[in-house]
Amino acid sequence: MALTLYGGARSRASIVRWYLEEKGIAYSWHQLEMAAGEHRTEPFLSINPFGKVPALVDDGLSGPDGGPLKLFESGAILLHLAQGPGGEFSDPATADARRSLTAQWLLFANATLGPALIAGKEKPEELDRQLAVLEELLGRGSSLLAGSWGDPGWGAADCVLQAYLAYIPLFLPEHDLSRFPRIGATIAAATARPAYLRGMGR
Ligand SMILES: N[C@@H](CCC(=O)N[C@@H](CS)C(=O)NCC(=O)O)C(=O)O
């Protein structure tokens, strides 16, 4: 199985890259020259016709055209990687529930938290409402997926949630995070991880 991840410098592809680095999954990195519009031309459009990154080609599986599987949307790519061989859902006792909860957090991050972050200047109260809930949930365990399973280890959901949380001080430096000390602590811990520095630092 060979994986090729397509992305640009400082794009959401970094989140997928962080996960691949975290899990030690072998992959090739294809950096598109986005400033020159390479993502909006062939051959990339045959991988993601919407011309957005990240995109992943997995030649261990066939797609509907008979060629290697091509995926776009960071959440779909992360879920695909998390359920790969030896992935996060190998314990049959918890696999189905964990897969569904991982999908829930991936979708929450991309469809709910991400948009609140982008609108954080105009609507800081919505971002704070979500952060207050995350702050409370983090008080229940070191990982948002923890709970009756104890610590399930670092997962795809952690990468995407922590990546968005770490974006807050970068993109909204005036946003006061001091009211959310657990979130502040998880940002510090996540951004110090060697795999974060290898995946997100580029
Ligand atoms: N929901 C998508 C968003 C993809 C997206 O908007 N990617 C940006 C880079 S972070 C992009 O490719 N922008 C280039 C463009 O729209 O031309 C995902 O999570 O993969």
The ligand as a Tripos MOL2 file, in Angstrom:
@<TRIPOS>MOLECULE
LIG
   20    19     1     0     0
SMALL
NO_CHARGES

@<TRIPOS>ATOM
      1 N1        -13.3840   21.1400    4.1790 N.3       1 LIG1
      2 C1        -12.1670   21.0120    3.4120 C.3       1 LIG1
      3 C2        -11.5600   22.3860    3.2010 C.3       1 LIG1
      4 C3        -10.4650   22.3370    2.1500 C.3       1 LIG1
      5 C4         -9.9160   23.7330    1.8890 C.2       1 LIG1
      6 O1        -10.6570   24.7410    1.8480 O.2       1 LIG1
      7 N2         -8.6090   23.7820    1.6720 N.am      1 LIG1
      8 C5         -7.9530   25.0310    1.3600 C.3       1 LIG1
      9 C6         -6.5570   25.0610    1.9770 C.3       1 LIG1
     10 S1         -6.6140   25.0050    3.7370 S.3       1 LIG1
     11 C7         -7.7630   25.1330   -0.1430 C.2       1 LIG1
     12 O2         -7.4670   24.1540   -0.7910 O.2       1 LIG1
     13 N3         -7.9090   26.3490   -0.6880 N.am      1 LIG1
     14 C8         -7.5850   26.6030   -2.0550 C.3       1 LIG1
     15 C9         -8.7450   27.1050   -2.8670 C.2       1 LIG1
     16 O3         -9.8850   27.0820   -2.3860 O.co2     1 LIG1
     17 O4         -8.4840   27.5090   -3.9950 O.co2     1 LIG1
     18 C10       -11.2150   20.0550    4.1510 C.2       1 LIG1
     19 O5        -11.2720   19.9990    5.3900 O.co2     1 LIG1
     20 O6        -10.4360   19.3520    3.4780 O.co2     1 LIG1
@<TRIPOS>BOND
     1     1     2 1
     2     2     3 1
     3     2    18 1
     4     3     4 1
     5     4     5 1
     6     5     6 2
     7     5     7 1
     8     7     8 1
     9     8     9 1
    10     8    11 1
    11     9    10 1
    12    11    12 2
    13    11    13 1
    14    13    14 1
    15    14    15 1
    16    15    16 2
    17    15    17 1
    18    18    19 2
    19    18    20 1
@<TRIPOS>SUBSTRUCTURE
     1 LIG1         1 GROUP 0 **** ****
